[in-house]
Amino acid sequence: MLLLGFTGSQALVDLSRTTVLGIAREHRGLHVGRALGRQWRRGRFRAPYLRDELWVRGYAVDTVETATNWQNVPAMIEAVEQALRDALADQGEHVHAFTHLSHVYPHGSSVYSTFLFRLGLDAKETERRWQALKAAACQAIMAHGGTISHQHGVGSDHRPYLAAEKGTLGMAALRGFLAACDPEGLLNPGKLV
């Protein structure tokens, strides 16, 4: 299923919509109108309420995101979902993982995976489960050439994986930029490097 939204001038929106619907038709896509898109738009901010209700019922939900080129999208989806499904198998736990593409570009797309898992018996066990899931997904992303964070920033959760993505030169450039622009280390110290 493909839900599309277009922004820009009316002429750009009309051209983009016509072009994309033509491509979809070429690949046997069936246009069903705008009702599903409108329904998604009305309910797109309800996710926190669903998250809270799942928690009350004993489940946690979270997401991981990356971006990669079009040729790599199917392998990335498979790798991340499999890593998430396997991450708690040694504990006899099942993880439900699924993916959608949320931002598309001429050369690739974001790969946005959602995972659902049972809460542990206490907060520490739940946190350990989440950490195992997050680490498994991040390792799969790095192993398959994705970016550790498509648009949400790096922060402390993703910092351990940043050097694998940026390499020695990239990390040196980041450190040099921070030294020049924030010599006293006041801006979110320790979150990026």
N, CA, C and O atoms as a DFTB+ gen file, in Angstrom:
772 C
 N C O
     1  1       0.848      -1.167       0.000
     2  2       0.000       0.000       0.000
     3  2       0.895       1.232       0.000
     4  3       1.905       1.273       0.702
     5  1       0.533       2.200      -0.763
     6  2       1.296       3.431      -0.886
     7  2       0.367       4.604      -0.608
     8  3      -0.600       4.832      -1.335
     9  1       0.672       5.345       0.454
    10  2      -0.038       6.583       0.746
    11  2       0.892       7.722       0.361
    12  3       2.052       7.745       0.772
    13  1       0.394       8.658      -0.419
    14  2       1.220       9.752      -0.902
    15  2       0.680      11.092      -0.441
    16  3      -0.531      11.289      -0.341
    17  1       1.578      11.994      -0.168
    18  2       1.222      13.370       0.102
    19  2       2.184      14.265      -0.652
    20  3       3.372      13.958      -0.746
    21  1       1.696      15.344      -1.179
    22  2       2.526      16.252      -1.957
    23  2       2.429      17.650      -1.376
    24  3       1.365      18.074      -0.926
    25  1       3.547      18.361      -1.389
    26  2       3.551      19.750      -0.946
    27  2       4.215      20.605      -2.004
    28  3       5.005      20.110      -2.809
    29  1       3.897      21.882      -2.002
    30  2       4.474      22.820      -2.949
    31  2       3.383      23.615      -3.622
    32  3       2.230      23.620      -3.192
    33  1       3.773      24.286      -4.687
    34  2       2.788      25.060      -5.440
    35  2       1.774      24.107      -6.067
    36  3       2.051      22.919      -6.229
    37  1       0.609      24.628      -6.415
    38  2      -0.426      23.776      -7.005
    39  2       0.082      23.122      -8.288
    40  3      -0.213      21.955      -8.547
    41  1       0.839      23.862      -9.091
    42  2       1.371      23.303     -10.333
    43  2       2.325      22.137     -10.044
    44  3       2.270      21.106     -10.714
    45  1       3.205      22.306      -9.036
    46  2       4.139      21.237      -8.677
    47  2       3.404      20.031      -8.115
    48  3       3.736      18.891      -8.441
    49  1       2.408      20.274      -7.273
    50  2       1.618      19.177      -6.712
    51  2       0.907      18.415      -7.826
    52  3       0.933      17.185      -7.848
    53  1       0.273      19.136      -8.752
    54  2      -0.445      18.485      -9.852
    55  2       0.503      17.652     -10.713
    56  3       0.184      16.517     -11.067
    57  1       1.660      18.206     -11.048
    58  2       2.640      17.488     -11.860
    59  2       3.149      16.249     -11.126
    60  3       3.225      15.165     -11.704
    61  1       3.493      16.416      -9.861
    62  2       4.010      15.289      -9.073
    63  2       2.976      14.181      -8.957
    64  3       3.295      13.006      -9.135
    65  1       1.744      14.554      -8.662
    66  2       0.679      13.569      -8.497
    67  2       0.446      12.813      -9.807
    68  3       0.340      11.587      -9.806
    69  1       0.367      13.528     -10.904
    70  2       0.160      12.891     -12.208
    71  2       1.308      11.943     -12.535
    72  3       1.085      10.831     -13.012
    73  1       2.527      12.382     -12.280
    74  2       3.709      11.566     -12.568
    75  2       3.718      10.297     -11.725
    76  3       3.920       9.203     -12.252
    77  1       3.502      10.435     -10.430
    78  2       3.551       9.282      -9.531
    79  2       2.422       8.303      -9.831
    80  3       2.650       7.094      -9.846
    81  1       1.224       8.793     -10.068
    82  2       0.121       7.887     -10.398
    83  2       0.390       7.156     -11.711
    84  3       0.009       5.996     -11.865
    85  1       1.047       7.831     -12.659
    86  2       1.429       7.163     -13.912
    87  2       2.430       6.041     -13.674
    88  3       2.302       4.962     -14.253
    89  1       3.416       6.285     -12.834
    90  2       4.406       5.255     -12.494
    91  2       3.713       4.082     -11.808
    92  3       3.991       2.924     -12.119
    93  1       2.817       4.380     -10.883
    94  2       2.098       3.313     -10.180
    95  2       1.279       2.473     -11.159
    96  3       1.268       1.246     -11.059
    97  1       0.600       3.115     -12.096
    98  2      -0.174       2.375     -13.105
    99  2       0.719       1.469     -13.938
   100  3       0.336       0.343     -14.255
   101  1       1.921       1.953     -14.299
   102  2       2.870       1.140     -15.073
   103  2       3.246      -0.136     -14.339
   104  3       3.594      -1.137     -14.965
   105  1       3.177      -0.104     -13.008
   106  2       3.544      -1.270     -12.187
   107  2       2.309      -1.954     -11.613
   108  3       2.370      -2.608     -10.572
   109  1       1.196      -1.792     -12.304
   110  2      -0.084      -2.421     -11.969
   111  2      -0.653      -1.966     -10.632
   112  3      -1.400      -2.700      -9.985
   113  1      -0.298      -0.759     -10.224
   114  2      -0.885      -0.187      -9.018
   115  2      -2.317       0.220      -9.267
   116  3      -2.673       0.629     -10.372
   117  1      -3.123       0.111      -8.264
   118  2      -4.534       0.453      -8.371
   119  2      -4.805       1.683      -7.514
   120  3      -4.653       1.645      -6.293
   121  1      -5.205       2.766      -8.157
   122  2      -5.512       4.002      -7.432
   123  2      -6.919       3.881      -6.851
   124  3      -7.878       3.620      -7.577
   125  1      -7.031       4.071      -5.551
   126  2      -8.330       3.917      -4.887
   127  2      -8.875       5.247      -4.378
   128  3      -9.818       5.265      -3.587
   129  1      -8.306       6.333      -4.812
   130  2      -8.817       7.628      -4.410
   131  2      -8.097       8.180      -3.198
   132  3      -7.023       7.708      -2.824
   133  1      -8.697       9.176      -2.596
   134  2      -8.045       9.911      -1.523
   135  2      -8.550       9.548      -0.126
   136  3      -8.027      10.074       0.857
   137  1      -9.524       8.687      -0.005
   138  2     -10.144       8.398       1.295
   139  2      -9.146       7.819       2.298
   140  3      -9.143       8.236       3.456
   141  1      -8.303       6.875       1.888
   142  2      -7.333       6.284       2.817
   143  2      -6.316       7.316       3.297
   144  3      -5.945       7.325       4.470
   145  1      -5.873       8.167       2.408
   146  2      -4.940       9.224       2.794
   147  2      -5.566      10.201       3.777
   148  3      -4.932      10.612       4.749
   149  1      -6.813      10.569       3.516
   150  2      -7.506      11.467       4.454
   151  2      -7.685      10.799       5.820
   152  3      -7.525      11.440       6.858
   153  1      -8.018       9.513       5.807
   154  2      -8.188       8.779       7.067
   155  2      -6.864       8.724       7.834
   156  3      -6.840       8.935       9.047
   157  1      -5.770       8.443       7.132
   158  2      -4.452       8.438       7.783
   159  2      -4.162       9.810       8.391
   160  3      -3.702       9.906       9.529
   161  1      -4.430      10.855       7.636
   162  2      -4.130      12.204       8.103
   163  2      -4.915      12.549       9.372
   164  3      -4.379      13.181      10.282
   165  1      -6.175      12.136       9.431
   166  2      -6.984      12.407      10.625
   167  2      -6.451      11.677      11.852
   168  3      -6.559      12.191      12.966
   169  1      -5.875      10.480      11.670
   170  2      -5.464       9.673      12.810
   171  2      -3.976       9.607      13.073
   172  3      -3.543       8.845      13.938
   173  1      -3.178      10.382      12.356
   174  2      -1.726      10.226      12.436
   175  2      -1.131      10.599      13.784
   176  3      -0.007      10.195      14.081
   177  1      -1.831      11.343      14.598
   178  2      -1.289      11.729      15.897
   179  2      -1.830      10.866      17.036
   180  3      -1.657      11.212      18.205
   181  1      -2.475       9.763      16.715
   182  2      -3.025       8.884      17.745
   183  2      -2.033       7.846      18.255
   184  3      -2.327       7.141      19.221
   185  1      -0.879       7.738      17.633
   186  2       0.095       6.705      18.009
   187  2       0.467       6.741      19.486
   188  3       0.560       5.675      20.094
   189  1       0.687       7.910      20.104
   190  2       1.018       7.896      21.537
   191  2      -0.069       7.257      22.392
   192  3       0.235       6.607      23.392
   193  1      -1.331       7.432      22.010
   194  2      -2.418       6.829      22.780
   195  2      -2.402       5.315      22.627
   196  3      -2.653       4.591      23.591
   197  1      -2.110       4.832      21.427
   198  2      -1.988       3.396      21.207
   199  2      -0.804       2.851      21.995
   200  3      -0.907       1.796      22.620
   201  1       0.318       3.562      21.969
   202  2       1.499       3.149      22.730
   203  2       1.170       3.002      24.211
   204  3       1.548       2.013      24.839
   205  1       0.478       3.965      24.759
   206  2       0.135       3.927      26.179
   207  2      -0.813       2.767      26.492
   208  3      -0.665       2.109      27.522
   209  1      -1.772       2.516      25.624
   210  2      -2.712       1.414      25.837
   211  2      -2.001       0.066      25.745
   212  3      -2.304      -0.848      26.512
   213  1      -1.070      -0.060      24.826
   214  2      -0.290      -1.299      24.736
   215  2       0.507      -1.527      26.016
   216  3       0.586      -2.654      26.505
   217  1       1.100      -0.465      26.562
   218  2       1.889      -0.574      27.794
   219  2       1.024      -1.109      28.936
   220  3       1.447      -1.990      29.686
   221  1      -0.176      -0.575      29.058
   222  2      -1.103      -1.026      30.103
   223  2      -1.395      -2.516      29.941
   224  3      -1.614      -3.220      30.926
   225  1      -1.397      -2.983      28.721
   226  2      -1.700      -4.389      28.436
   227  2      -0.459      -5.283      28.423
   228  3      -0.545      -6.469      28.105
   229  1       0.702      -4.703      28.771
   230  2       1.905      -5.506      28.929
   231  2       2.856      -5.544      27.748
   232  3       3.705      -6.432      27.664
   233  1       2.724      -4.592      26.833
   234  2       3.579      -4.570      25.652
   235  2       4.212      -3.193      25.459
   236  3       3.633      -2.170      25.824
   237  1       5.395      -3.191      24.886
   238  2       6.073      -1.955      24.525
   239  2       6.210      -1.895      23.013
   240  3       6.287      -2.925      22.344
   241  1       6.240      -0.688      22.485
   242  2       6.418      -0.487      21.051
   243  2       7.450       0.617      20.852
   244  3       7.463       1.612      21.577
   245  1       8.304       0.427      19.871
   246  2       9.298       1.445      19.545
   247  2       9.611       1.345      18.058
   248  3       9.104       0.467      17.360
   249  1      10.447       2.249      17.590
   250  2      10.814       2.282      16.179
   251  2      12.312       2.482      16.023
   252  3      12.976       3.005      16.918
   253  1      12.835       2.068      14.893
   254  2      14.189       2.398      14.457
   255  2      14.079       2.853      13.013
   256  3      13.192       2.428      12.273
   257  1      14.993       3.720      12.633
   258  2      14.925       4.296      11.307
   259  2      16.317       4.367      10.701
   260  3      17.306       4.609      11.392
   261  1      16.366       4.152       9.404
   262  2      17.600       4.318       8.654
   263  2      17.226       4.832       7.270
   264  3      16.051       5.053       6.977
   265  1      18.213       5.017       6.441
   266  2      17.989       5.339       5.035
   267  2      19.062       4.620       4.232
   268  3      20.188       4.430       4.689
   269  1      18.682       4.230       3.031
   270  2      19.615       3.519       2.161
   271  2      19.178       3.715       0.713
   272  3      18.111       4.270       0.452
   273  1      20.003       3.258      -0.229
   274  2      19.659       3.410      -1.637
   275  2      18.602       2.368      -2.034
   276  3      18.398       1.377      -1.332
   277  1      17.942       2.609      -3.160
   278  2      16.830       1.746      -3.575
   279  2      17.247       0.289      -3.724
   280  3      16.489      -0.608      -3.356
   281  1      18.450       0.037      -4.262
   282  2      18.879      -1.345      -4.460
   283  2      18.993      -2.089      -3.131
   284  3      18.844      -3.310      -3.087
   285  1      19.252      -1.369      -2.069
   286  2      19.487      -1.980      -0.766
   287  2      18.240      -2.042       0.120
   288  3      18.263      -2.689       1.167
   289  1      17.163      -1.384      -0.284
   290  2      15.968      -1.318       0.560
   291  2      15.446      -2.706       0.944
   292  3      15.244      -2.951       2.134
   293  1      15.216      -3.628      -0.002
   294  2      14.670      -4.934       0.414
   295  2      15.579      -5.682       1.394
   296  3      15.092      -6.265       2.363
   297  1      16.894      -5.671       1.151
   298  2      17.823      -6.358       2.056
   299  2      17.843      -5.695       3.430
   300  3      17.932      -6.380       4.450
   301  1      17.760      -4.370       3.460
   302  2      17.754      -3.657       4.732
   303  2      16.508      -4.007       5.535
   304  3      16.594      -4.269       6.735
   305  1      15.361      -4.012       4.886
   306  2      14.120      -4.362       5.580
   307  2      14.235      -5.754       6.173
   308  3      13.937      -5.958       7.350
   309  1      14.663      -6.703       5.370
   310  2      14.790      -8.090       5.839
   311  2      15.770      -8.191       7.001
   312  3      15.485      -8.866       7.991
   313  1      16.913      -7.533       6.896
   314  2      17.940      -7.624       7.936
   315  2      17.465      -7.021       9.259
   316  3      17.647      -7.620      10.319
   317  1      16.866      -5.850       9.195
   318  2      16.423      -5.189      10.425
   319  2      15.277      -5.973      11.074
   320  3      15.294      -6.212      12.282
   321  1      14.293      -6.370      10.283
   322  2      13.184      -7.127      10.853
   323  2      13.656      -8.452      11.450
   324  3      13.210      -8.840      12.530
   325  1      14.547      -9.140      10.759
   326  2      15.043     -10.425      11.278
   327  2      15.851     -10.222      12.557
   328  3      15.726     -10.999      13.504
   329  1      16.670      -9.190      12.585
   330  2      17.453      -8.900      13.794
   331  2      16.530      -8.633      14.976
   332  3      16.779      -9.110      16.083
   333  1      15.477      -7.878      14.745
   334  2      14.521      -7.594      15.819
   335  2      13.793      -8.862      16.263
   336  3      13.618      -9.095      17.459
   337  1      13.373      -9.673      15.306
   338  2      12.650     -10.909      15.664
   339  2      13.526     -11.889      16.425
   340  3      13.035     -12.650      17.258
   341  1      14.818     -11.872      16.141
   342  2      15.738     -12.820      16.786
   343  2      16.322     -12.318      18.103
   344  3      16.866     -13.112      18.870
   345  1      16.222     -11.031      18.379
   346  2      16.957     -10.423      19.491
   347  2      16.590     -10.984      20.862
   348  3      17.433     -10.995      21.759
   349  1      15.377     -11.440      21.044
   350  2      14.950     -11.966      22.347
   351  2      14.627     -13.449      22.290
   352  3      14.040     -14.000      23.221
   353  1      15.012     -14.096      21.192
   354  2      14.690     -15.513      21.026
   355  2      15.307     -16.376      22.125
   356  3      14.711     -17.368      22.544
   357  1      16.498     -16.002      22.591
   358  2      17.151     -16.796      23.648
   359  2      16.372     -16.734      24.965
   360  3      16.602     -17.545      25.862
   361  1      15.457     -15.781      25.079
   362  2      14.602     -15.675      26.263
   363  2      13.225     -16.273      26.011
   364  3      12.340     -16.202      26.864
   365  1      13.055     -16.857      24.841
   366  2      11.753     -17.421      24.486
   367  2      10.707     -16.368      24.152
   368  3       9.508     -16.648      24.163
   369  1      11.161     -15.172      23.857
   370  2      10.240     -14.072      23.565
   371  2      10.089     -13.879      22.059
   372  3      11.046     -14.014      21.297
   373  1       8.883     -13.567      21.660
   374  2       8.593     -13.254      20.262
   375  2       8.476     -11.741      20.107
   376  3       7.905     -11.062      20.960
   377  1       9.012     -11.234      19.032
   378  2       8.957      -9.810      18.736
   379  2       8.247      -9.646      17.401
   380  3       8.581     -10.312      16.421
   381  1       7.278      -8.766      17.375
   382  2       6.581      -8.462      16.124
   383  2       7.265      -7.248      15.509
   384  3       7.358      -6.202      16.150
   385  1       7.739      -7.373      14.285
   386  2       8.440      -6.283      13.606
   387  2       7.859      -6.095      12.207
   388  3       7.590      -7.064      11.497
   389  1       7.673      -4.855      11.832
   390  2       7.187      -4.546      10.487
   391  2       7.757      -3.200      10.070
   392  3       8.193      -2.414      10.912
   393  1       7.751      -2.938       8.771
   394  2       8.464      -1.793       8.222
   395  2       7.617      -1.058       7.206
   396  3       6.818      -1.657       6.486
   397  1       7.802       0.236       7.159
   398  2       7.254       1.023       6.060
   399  2       8.334       2.005       5.587
   400  3       9.292       2.290       6.305
   401  1       8.161       2.497       4.402
   402  2       9.045       3.518       3.846
   403  2       8.329       4.846       4.014
   404  3       7.217       5.027       3.516
   405  1       8.969       5.779       4.720
   406  2       8.237       7.014       5.002
   407  2       8.738       8.213       4.214
   408  3       7.954       9.120       3.935
   409  1       9.976       8.252       3.856
   410  2      10.524       9.345       3.060
   411  2      11.188       8.706       1.848
   412  3      12.057       7.845       1.986
   413  1      10.778       9.129       0.679
   414  2      11.363       8.570      -0.538
   415  2      12.061       9.676      -1.314
   416  3      11.631      10.830      -1.332
   417  1      13.145       9.282      -1.948
   418  2      13.992      10.206      -2.689
   419  2      14.345       9.546      -4.023
   420  3      14.134       8.345      -4.191
   421  1      14.879      10.315      -4.966
   422  2      15.248       9.698      -6.248
   423  2      16.218       8.522      -6.102
   424  3      16.154       7.575      -6.885
   425  1      17.123       8.568      -5.103
   426  2      18.156       7.537      -5.000
   427  2      17.931       6.537      -3.882
   428  3      18.711       5.596      -3.738
   429  1      16.871       6.718      -3.077
   430  2      16.652       5.786      -1.983
   431  2      15.491       6.191      -1.106
   432  3      14.655       7.014      -1.478
   433  1      15.462       5.585       0.077
   434  2      14.319       5.790       0.952
   435  2      14.722       5.576       2.400
   436  3      15.733       4.939       2.697
   437  1      13.911       6.120       3.291
   438  2      14.058       5.739       4.689
   439  2      13.408       4.372       4.874
   440  3      12.459       4.021       4.174
   441  1      13.924       3.626       5.805
   442  2      13.377       2.326       6.176
   443  2      13.018       2.473       7.651
   444  3      13.900       2.579       8.503
   445  1      11.732       2.480       7.947
   446  2      11.218       2.826       9.260
   447  2      10.552       1.586       9.841
   448  3       9.445       1.220       9.446
   449  1      11.232       0.950      10.778
   450  2      10.740      -0.309      11.333
   451  2      10.152      -0.102      12.727
   452  3      10.730       0.584      13.569
   453  1       9.013      -0.701      12.941
   454  2       8.321      -0.666      14.222
   455  2       8.421      -2.046      14.836
   456  3       8.293      -3.053      14.140
   457  1       8.653      -2.096      16.151
   458  2       8.701      -3.404      16.812
   459  2       7.904      -3.374      18.109
   460  3       7.859      -2.367      18.815
   461  1       7.289      -4.491      18.392
   462  2       6.424      -4.665      19.546
   463  2       6.934      -5.859      20.339
   464  3       7.175      -6.926      19.775
   465  1       7.100      -5.680      21.661
   466  2       7.615      -6.775      22.494
   467  2       6.948      -6.746      23.863
   468  3       6.423      -5.723      24.302
   469  1       6.983      -7.895      24.521
   470  2       6.386      -7.982      25.853
   471  2       7.268      -7.299      26.883
   472  3       8.494      -7.381      26.818
   473  1       6.633      -6.624      27.838
   474  2       7.360      -6.019      28.941
   475  2       7.984      -7.118      29.798
   476  3       7.460      -8.229      29.873
   477  1       9.103      -6.800      30.440
   478  2       9.713      -7.723      31.376
   479  2       8.948      -7.752      32.694
   480  3       7.963      -7.036      32.870
   481  1       9.408      -8.575      33.599
   482  2       8.756      -8.677      34.908
   483  2       8.947      -7.418      35.747
   484  3       8.162      -7.148      36.656
   485  1       9.995      -6.646      35.439
   486  2      10.219      -5.380      36.142
   487  2      10.837      -4.386      35.149
   488  3      11.134      -4.730      34.006
   489  1      11.018      -3.161      35.612
   490  2      11.519      -2.101      34.727
   491  2      12.903      -2.410      34.186
   492  3      13.185      -2.132      33.020
   493  1      13.777      -2.984      35.014
   494  2      15.145      -3.304      34.563
   495  2      15.117      -4.335      33.438
   496  3      15.847      -4.208      32.455
   497  1      14.274      -5.353      33.585
   498  2      14.184      -6.380      32.539
   499  2      13.601      -5.794      31.257
   500  3      14.053      -6.140      30.165
   501  1      12.625      -4.932      31.366
   502  2      12.062      -4.276      30.178
   503  2      13.132      -3.446      29.483
   504  3      13.241      -3.469      28.257
   505  1      13.923      -2.712      30.263
   506  2      15.001      -1.913      29.684
   507  2      16.039      -2.806      29.008
   508  3      16.518      -2.470      27.924
   509  1      16.396      -3.926      29.618
   510  2      17.361      -4.848      28.995
   511  2      16.827      -5.386      27.670
   512  3      17.568      -5.506      26.695
   513  1      15.546      -5.707      27.646
   514  2      14.948      -6.187      26.389
   515  2      15.027      -5.100      25.323
   516  3      15.411      -5.362      24.183
   517  1      14.661      -3.879      25.704
   518  2      14.709      -2.789      24.735
   519  2      16.135      -2.576      24.231
   520  3      16.350      -2.389      23.034
   521  1      17.104      -2.605      25.138
   522  2      18.504      -2.409      24.736
   523  2      18.952      -3.516      23.780
   524  3      19.660      -3.235      22.813
   525  1      18.567      -4.739      24.023
   526  2      18.928      -5.849      23.132
   527  2      18.303      -5.649      21.753
   528  3      18.950      -5.889      20.733
   529  1      17.065      -5.217      21.723
   530  2      16.387      -4.974      20.450
   531  2      17.029      -3.819      19.695
   532  3      17.289      -3.921      18.495
   533  1      17.282      -2.734      20.392
   534  2      17.893      -1.557      19.765
   535  2      19.280      -1.898      19.213
   536  3      19.616      -1.517      18.092
   537  1      20.081      -2.615      20.004
   538  2      21.427      -2.985      19.553
   539  2      21.369      -3.903      18.332
   540  3      22.143      -3.727      17.391
   541  1      20.469      -4.870      18.340
   542  2      20.357      -5.796      17.203
   543  2      19.978      -5.044      15.930
   544  3      20.550      -5.287      14.867
   545  1      19.012      -4.130      16.040
   546  2      18.591      -3.369      14.870
   547  2      19.715      -2.469      14.366
   548  3      19.958      -2.394      13.161
   549  1      20.400      -1.788      15.282
   550  2      21.492      -0.892      14.877
   551  2      22.633      -1.663      14.228
   552  3      23.214      -1.197      13.247
   553  1      22.956      -2.816      14.751
   554  2      24.013      -3.636      14.157
   555  2      23.616      -4.097      12.756
   556  3      24.454      -4.131      11.854
   557  1      22.357      -4.448      12.571
   558  2      21.889      -4.844      11.234
   559  2      21.973      -3.661      10.271
   560  3      22.368      -3.821       9.116
   561  1      21.603      -2.487      10.746
   562  2      21.682      -1.284       9.905
   563  2      23.122      -1.036       9.477
   564  3      23.384      -0.794       8.298
   565  1      24.054      -1.093      10.415
   566  2      25.466      -0.844      10.088
   567  2      26.011      -1.923       9.151
   568  3      26.746      -1.618       8.212
   569  1      25.653      -3.178       9.406
   570  2      26.150      -4.281       8.580
   571  2      25.639      -4.200       7.141
   572  3      26.257      -4.753       6.231
   573  1      24.521      -3.517       6.935
   574  2      23.938      -3.436       5.601
   575  2      24.047      -2.045       4.984
   576  3      23.322      -1.720       4.043
   577  1      24.951      -1.230       5.513
   578  2      25.274       0.038       4.862
   579  2      24.253       1.142       5.008
   580  3      24.223       2.061       4.190
   581  1      23.412       1.079       6.031
   582  2      22.448       2.150       6.249
   583  2      23.054       3.255       7.094
   584  3      24.128       3.095       7.673
   585  1      22.361       4.360       7.156
   586  2      22.764       5.429       8.044
   587  2      22.184       5.157       9.425
   588  3      21.066       4.654       9.534
   589  1      22.919       5.479      10.472
   590  2      22.471       5.137      11.816
   591  2      21.254       5.957      12.234
   592  3      20.498       5.535      13.108
   593  1      21.060       7.091      11.637
   594  2      19.855       7.873      11.898
   595  2      19.557       8.702      10.667
   596  3      20.346       9.559      10.271
   597  1      18.435       8.442      10.080
   598  2      18.066       9.140       8.858
   599  2      17.829      10.618       9.105
   600  3      18.404      11.458       8.413
   601  1      16.997      10.950      10.076
   602  2      16.676      12.361      10.288
   603  2      16.484      12.731      11.750
   604  3      16.323      13.911      12.062
   605  1      16.495      11.782      12.635
   606  2      16.150      12.055      14.025
   607  2      17.346      12.403      14.899
   608  3      17.184      12.594      16.105
   609  1      18.511      12.489      14.339
   610  2      19.691      12.816      15.120
   611  2      20.363      11.575      15.672
   612  3      19.863      10.461      15.519
   613  1      21.492      11.776      16.309
   614  2      22.281      10.655      16.801
   615  2      22.031      10.452      18.290
   616  3      21.433       9.449      18.679
   617  1      22.470      11.370      19.118
   618  2      22.238      11.259      20.542
   619  2      22.915      10.053      21.164
   620  3      23.665       9.335      20.504
   621  1      22.642       9.843      22.431
   622  2      23.349       8.793      23.161
   623  2      22.971       7.390      22.703
   624  3      23.798       6.484      22.806
   625  1      21.759       7.171      22.202
   626  2      21.365       5.834      21.754
   627  2      22.157       5.362      20.536
   628  3      22.498       4.184      20.430
   629  1      22.443       6.272      19.632
   630  2      23.097       5.888      18.379
   631  2      24.586       6.205      18.340
   632  3      25.282       5.782      17.417
   633  1      25.079       6.937      19.318
   634  2      26.484       7.342      19.309
   635  2      27.462       6.175      19.157
   636  3      28.464       6.330      18.458
   637  1      27.221       5.015      19.776
   638  2      28.192       3.918      19.612
   639  2      28.365       3.441      18.162
   640  3      29.351       2.780      17.838
   641  1      27.413       3.775      17.304
   642  2      27.453       3.294      15.921
   643  2      27.906       4.358      14.934
   644  3      28.111       4.064      13.757
   645  1      28.061       5.580      15.398
   646  2      28.363       6.691      14.495
   647  2      29.718       6.535      13.801
   648  3      29.831       6.817      12.608
   649  1      30.743       6.092      14.528
   650  2      32.077       5.956      13.929
   651  2      32.081       4.916      12.810
   652  3      32.802       5.072      11.824
   653  1      31.291       3.868      12.953
   654  2      31.210       2.852      11.894
   655  2      30.636       3.446      10.615
   656  3      31.014       3.041       9.515
   657  1      29.733       4.395      10.755
   658  2      29.143       5.034       9.581
   659  2      30.055       6.110       8.998
   660  3      30.257       6.161       7.785
   661  1      30.605       6.965       9.852
   662  2      31.348       8.134       9.375
   663  2      32.812       7.856       9.080
   664  3      33.423       8.566       8.282
   665  1      33.389       6.837       9.707
   666  2      34.798       6.538       9.505
   667  2      35.696       7.509      10.267
   668  3      35.219       8.465      10.879
   669  1      36.985       7.252      10.219
   670  2      37.962       8.048      10.958
   671  2      37.955       9.503      10.500
   672  3      37.952      10.417      11.324
   673  1      37.954       9.716       9.193
   674  2      37.969      11.082       8.659
   675  2      36.687      11.833       9.023
   676  3      36.740      12.998       9.415
   677  1      35.555      11.177       8.895
   678  2      34.284      11.812       9.228
   679  2      34.204      12.195      10.693
   680  3      33.704      13.269      11.027
   681  1      34.694      11.323      11.576
   682  2      34.674      11.634      13.005
   683  2      35.625      12.782      13.318
   684  3      35.320      13.635      14.152
   685  1      36.786      12.805      12.647
   686  2      37.724      13.913      12.846
   687  2      37.090      15.229      12.389
   688  3      37.276      16.261      13.034
   689  1      36.350      15.200      11.293
   690  2      35.675      16.407      10.808
   691  2      34.623      16.876      11.813
   692  3      34.508      18.073      12.075
   693  1      33.862      15.948      12.371
   694  2      32.871      16.315      13.382
   695  2      33.532      16.927      14.614
   696  3      33.060      17.934      15.142
   697  1      34.622      16.318      15.069
   698  2      35.337      16.846      16.237
   699  2      35.896      18.246      15.932
   700  3      35.833      19.144      16.773
   701  1      36.441      18.418      14.724
   702  2      36.966      19.729      14.329
   703  2      35.877      20.779      14.267
   704  3      36.081      21.917      14.692
   705  1      34.725      20.408      13.742
   706  2      33.594      21.330      13.671
   707  2      33.155      21.739      15.077
   708  3      32.932      22.918      15.349
   709  1      33.036      20.754      15.963
   710  2      32.624      21.057      17.338
   711  2      33.658      21.924      18.052
   712  3      33.303      22.839      18.796
   713  1      34.935      21.633      17.824
   714  2      35.991      22.428      18.463
   715  2      35.948      23.877      17.981
   716  3      36.185      24.795      18.766
   717  1      35.651      24.088      16.708
   718  2      35.612      25.445      16.161
   719  2      34.334      26.190      16.550
   720  3      34.374      27.385      16.843
   721  1      33.217      25.491      16.554
   722  2      31.931      26.162      16.784
   723  2      31.464      26.128      18.239
   724  3      30.628      26.936      18.642
   725  1      31.997      25.206      19.016
   726  2      31.605      25.081      20.420
   727  2      32.837      24.729      21.256
   728  3      32.892      23.661      21.867
   729  1      33.822      25.628      21.283
   730  2      35.097      25.303      21.929
   731  2      34.971      24.993      23.424
   732  3      35.817      24.286      23.972
   733  1      33.957      25.495      24.078
   734  2      33.788      25.224      25.504
   735  2      32.945      23.981      25.774
   736  3      32.744      23.612      26.931
   737  1      32.448      23.328      24.713
   738  2      31.674      22.108      24.876
   739  2      30.371      22.293      25.630
   740  3      30.001      21.466      26.464
   741  1      29.674      23.386      25.331
   742  2      28.433      23.692      26.039
   743  2      27.186      23.088      25.395
   744  3      26.181      22.855      26.066
   745  1      27.261      22.844      24.114
   746  2      26.071      22.421      23.370
   747  2      25.918      20.897      23.362
   748  3      26.526      20.203      22.547
   749  1      25.116      20.407      24.261
   750  2      24.811      18.979      24.330
   751  2      26.082      18.137      24.419
   752  3      26.285      17.255      23.585
   753  1      26.922      18.380      25.388
   754  2      28.215      17.681      25.457
   755  2      28.069      16.170      25.571
   756  3      27.226      15.660      26.309
   757  1      28.918      15.468      24.818
   758  2      28.949      14.008      24.883
   759  2      27.864      13.296      24.102
   760  3      27.816      12.066      24.118
   761  1      26.997      14.015      23.423
   762  2      25.905      13.350      22.701
   763  2      26.303      12.899      21.302
   764  3      25.748      11.934      20.777
   765  1      27.256      13.589      20.702
   766  2      27.622      13.259      19.322
   767  2      28.967      12.556      19.264
   768  3      29.097      11.536      18.587
   769  1      29.956      13.072      19.949
   770  2      31.287      12.453      19.953
   771  2      31.794      12.357      21.384
   772  3      32.899      11.865      21.615
